[in-house]
Amino acid sequence: MTEVLRRGIAGMKSVNDMPVKQDMPPPGGFPAIRFGRRIANTGPSGTVVFGISALVIGFGFYKVGQTNLESRALKAELKAARETLLPLLQAEEDMKYV
């Protein structure tokens, strides 16, 4: 490496005085680079993924439909109960003003 440059002391006067050492390839050259496409065949194919996702989505639609039917039945039951009690509640309300 370079020596410390101080005034009056022997040594290199410049970095340009250093011997040139150029980076070269190793003897025999670098090993060959493998650049061919080698894609591992891991996981299911696109058709299988599409089929599974279609089944999951179909099952989701089925469950939404079943929940809608239950909700509609509960709303109908609540409406029937209110309609059954309506004459009684109306009679009580009318008694206040009669």
Number of C-alpha atoms within 10 A of each C-alpha: 6 11 11 11 12 10 8 6 8 10 13 14 14 10 10 8 10 11 8 7 6 6 6 7 8 8 6 6 8 8 7 6 6 7 6 6 6 7 6 6 7 6 8 9 9 9 9 11 12 12 11 12 12 12 12 12 12 12 12 12 12 12 12 12 12 12 12 12 12 12 12 12 12 12 12 12 12 12 12 12 11 12 11 11 11 12 11 11 11 10 10 11 11 10 8 7 6 5
